[in-house]
Amino acid sequence: MDIDQLISLTDGYSGADIDELCDRVKEQPLIDSIKSDSIINITMNDFKYALKSVRSSVDKESLK
């Protein structure tokens, strides 16, 4: 997993936004893990998919 890319993709996200992102990221791998009775690793693709639905709640003016 490319941490620098993840940092770039979440630039401007609040702690709460990142918490929500992590909750969304783990959903499908957890379901797949339960169904297959095996460990499913979280990948960058899981983060990219979750980022489609989790946006920054902080506006640009607040970041200044």
Secondary structure, DSSP 8 states (H G I E B T S, - for coil): --HHHHHHHTTT--HHHHHHHHHHHHHHHHHHHHHHTS-----HHHHHHHHTT----S-HHHH-
